[in-house]
Amino acid sequence: MLLSMFALIRSPHAMLCGFVLGLMLLGGTGVMAGVQVGTETQRVLDEAAVGTSNTDSGQETRTQRPTSTPYSGDLSIFEYPDRDKKLQIDRVMDLLGIVPGKNVADIGAGSGWFTLRASRRVGPTGVVIAEDINPLAVEYIGKRALKENLTNVRTVLGSSDDPRLPSGSVDAVLMLKVYHEIAHPVPTMKVLQQALRPGAKVGIIDRNGNGADHGLNHDVVVKEMGEAGYKLVGTYDFTKADGQDYFLIFQAR
């Protein structure tokens, strides 16, 4: 789902949806005050997200392994029938502790397929942050959330090595078919820790592969996440019906 690389671009597209959060996500409950376009609140939130960027990440050791070329085609391919049932997305959210009132990040959100489902799960007292490094995906999700009146969704334009989530902002993260496209996973996942609240869970759903074939062996994921400061707390394979070989859950050590 991570699409073409537009690192560090603060495109006007990222500001399009301008969803207003009642609280700043920084330790708050994330209650939404309603939908407005181009609000000052969205600008402040975007600046807060940029402020979490780890400018020293370039000093980190880069992982040298094959990665897949990010998908750059029609976003609607992620919306195929029965995906909810095949992926068992409700069970995924149960295991990640996604319940009403929680704040969730959809990293590499693409079309927003998971964003919309998480939005309905967390309800009006929760927040879903849809992150992508492609401004066009950010715009797409913003328009979709406006159309469906999902007032608890906001968007963030990330960079190649930093999702740019506000510090201490999320209780759960899902990376759905995304991890194999991250060129420098260890420093990137270290930066992500800044956004995690105590006890937050990070879920990775992917398929086994060599890194360049839109998949990555799960043992490589476990190794890299360990180097980034995470511990494996759950391993599942019930997502295979949707073509995914594994669902791994991590927590920061």
C-alpha positions in Angstrom: 0.0 0.0 0.0 2.9 2.4 0.4 2.9 4.2 -3.0 5.3 6.2 -5.0 8.0 8.0 -2.9 7.3 11.7 -2.2 9.6 12.1 0.8 9.2 15.2 2.9 6.7 16.9 0.6 4.1 18.9 2.4 1.6 19.0 -0.5 -1.6 21.0 -0.4 -3.2 17.6 -1.0 -2.3 16.6 2.6 -4.3 19.6 3.8 -7.4 18.9 1.7 -9.6 17.1 4.2 -8.8 19.2 7.2 -10.6 17.1 9.8 -10.9 18.8 13.2 -9.9 16.9 16.3 -11.5 17.9 19.6 -8.2 17.2 21.3 -4.7 17.2 19.9 -4.1 13.4 20.0 -1.2 14.2 22.3 -2.5 12.3 25.3 -6.1 13.2 24.7 -9.1 11.1 24.0 -9.3 12.2 20.3 -12.9 13.4 20.4 -13.9 15.0 17.1 -15.4 18.4 16.9 -16.8 18.0 13.4 -15.6 18.2 9.8 -14.2 21.4 8.3 -12.0 21.9 5.2 -8.7 23.7 5.5 -8.9 24.4 9.2 -6.2 25.9 11.4 -6.5 22.9 13.6 -5.4 20.6 10.8 -2.4 22.9 10.1 -1.4 22.7 13.7 -1.7 18.9 13.8 0.3 18.6 10.6 3.1 20.8 12.1 3.0 18.7 15.3 3.4 15.5 13.2 6.3 17.0 11.3 7.9 18.0 14.7 8.2 14.3 15.6 10.4 13.6 12.6 13.7 12.1 13.6 16.2 14.3 11.9 19.0 12.0 13.1 17.5 8.9 11.4 20.0 9.3 8.6 22.7 8.3 11.1 21.1 5.0 11.7 22.4 1.8 10.2 20.4 1.1 7.0 19.1 -2.4 6.5 20.4 -3.7 3.2 17.9 -6.1 1.7 15.6 -6.2 -1.3 12.4 -4.2 -1.0 9.4 -4.1 -3.4 8.6 -1.2 -5.7 5.6 0.6 -4.1 2.3 0.1 -5.9 1.3 3.2 -7.9 -1.8 2.1 -9.7 -5.6 2.2 -9.1 -6.3 2.4 -5.4 -9.7 0.7 -5.8 -8.0 -2.7 -6.2 -7.9 -3.0 -2.4 -11.7 -2.9 -2.3 -12.4 -6.4 -3.6 -15.5 -8.2 -2.4 -15.4 -10.4 0.7 -12.1 -9.0 1.8 -13.4 -8.3 5.3 -14.4 -12.0 5.7 -11.2 -13.4 4.0 -8.9 -11.3 6.1 -11.0 -11.6 9.2 -10.5 -7.9 9.9 -12.8 -7.9 12.9 -10.6 -10.5 14.6 -7.5 -8.5 13.6 -8.9 -5.5 15.3 -9.9 -7.5 18.4 -6.4 -8.8 18.8 -5.0 -5.3 18.4 -7.3 -4.0 21.1 -9.1 -1.6 18.8 -12.3 -0.7 20.7 -14.4 2.4 21.0 -12.4 5.4 22.1 -9.0 4.2 21.0 -6.6 6.0 18.6 -5.4 3.9 15.7 -2.8 4.5 12.9 -3.2 3.0 9.5 0.4 3.1 8.1 0.6 3.0 4.3 -3.2 3.5 4.2 -3.5 3.5 0.4 -7.2 3.6 -0.4 -8.2 3.8 3.2 -9.8 0.3 3.2 -8.7 -0.4 6.8 -9.1 3.3 7.8 -12.8 3.2 7.2 -13.3 0.0 9.2 -11.2 1.2 12.1 -13.1 4.5 12.1 -16.4 2.7 12.6 -14.9 0.5 15.3 -13.4 3.3 17.5 -16.5 5.5 17.1 -16.8 9.2 17.8 -14.6 9.2 20.8 -11.7 7.6 19.0 -9.4 8.7 16.1 -7.9 7.0 13.1 -4.8 8.5 11.5 -4.5 7.5 7.9 -0.8 7.8 6.9 0.8 7.5 3.5 3.9 8.9 1.8 1.9 9.5 -1.4 0.0 12.8 -1.4 -2.5 11.4 -3.9 -3.4 8.6 -1.5 -3.8 11.1 1.3 -6.1 13.2 -0.8 -8.1 10.1 -1.8 -8.7 9.1 1.8 -9.6 12.6 2.8 -12.3 12.9 0.1 -13.6 9.4 1.0 -13.9 10.2 4.7 -15.7 13.5 3.9 -18.1 11.7 1.6 -18.9 9.0 4.2 -19.0 11.6 7.0 -16.3 9.9 9.0 -15.5 12.7 11.4 -12.9 10.8 13.4 -10.5 10.3 10.5 -7.5 12.6 9.8 -4.6 12.2 7.4 -0.9 12.5 7.7 1.6 12.7 4.8 4.6 10.7 6.0 8.1 10.4 4.6 10.1 7.4 3.5 11.7 7.0 7.0 9.2 8.6 9.3 5.4 8.2 9.4 5.2 11.6 11.2 2.7 10.7 13.8 2.3 13.0 16.8 4.2 11.8 19.9 2.2 9.6 22.2 -0.8 9.6 19.8 -1.8 6.0 19.1 -3.0 2.9 21.0 -2.7 0.6 17.9 -1.0 0.5 14.5 -1.7 -1.8 11.5 0.6 -2.2 8.6 -1.3 -4.2 6.0 0.9 -5.4 3.1 3.2 -2.5 3.8 6.3 -3.6 5.7 8.0 -5.3 2.7 8.1 -1.9 0.9 10.0 0.0 3.7 13.5 0.5 2.5 15.0 1.2 5.9 12.8 -0.7 8.4 14.9 -0.5 11.5 15.3 3.3 11.8 11.7 3.8 10.6 10.3 1.5 13.2 12.4 3.2 15.9 10.9 6.5 14.9 7.4 5.0 15.1 7.9 4.2 18.8 7.7 7.9 19.6 4.0 7.8 18.6 3.1 4.8 20.7 1.2 5.1 23.9 2.0 2.7 26.8 0.9 -0.8 25.9 0.3 0.0 22.2 0.3 -2.8 19.8 1.8 -2.8 16.3 0.3 -5.3 13.8 2.0 -6.4 10.6 0.1 -8.4 8.0 2.1 -9.7 5.1 3.0 -12.7 3.0 6.3 -14.6 2.9 8.7 -13.6 0.1 12.2 -12.3 -0.6 11.4 -8.6 -0.2 11.4 -7.8 -3.9 8.2 -9.8 -4.7 5.8 -7.9 -2.5 6.4 -10.2 0.4 9.0 -10.7 3.2 9.7 -13.8 5.2 8.2 -13.5 8.7 11.5 -14.4 10.4 13.1 -11.4 8.7 10.4 -9.1 10.0 10.8 -10.5 13.6 14.6 -10.0 13.4 14.3 -6.4 12.2 11.6 -5.5 14.6 13.7 -6.8 17.4 16.6 -4.6 16.3 14.2 -1.7 16.3 13.3 -2.3 20.0 10.1 -4.4 19.7 9.1 -7.8 21.1 6.9 -10.3 19.4 3.7 -10.9 21.4 1.5 -12.7 18.9 1.8 -14.8 15.7 -1.3 -15.8 13.7 -2.0 -17.3 10.2 -5.7 -17.0 9.9 -5.3 -14.2 7.3 -4.2 -16.8 4.7 -7.6 -16.8 3.1 -6.9 -13.3 1.8 -3.5 -14.4 0.5 -1.6 -13.2 3.6 0.7 -15.7 5.2 1.0 -14.1 8.7 -0.2 -11.6 11.1 2.4 -10.6 13.7 1.8 -8.4 16.7 4.6 -6.4 18.4 5.0 -4.1 21.4 7.8 -1.8 22.3 10.2 -3.2 24.9 
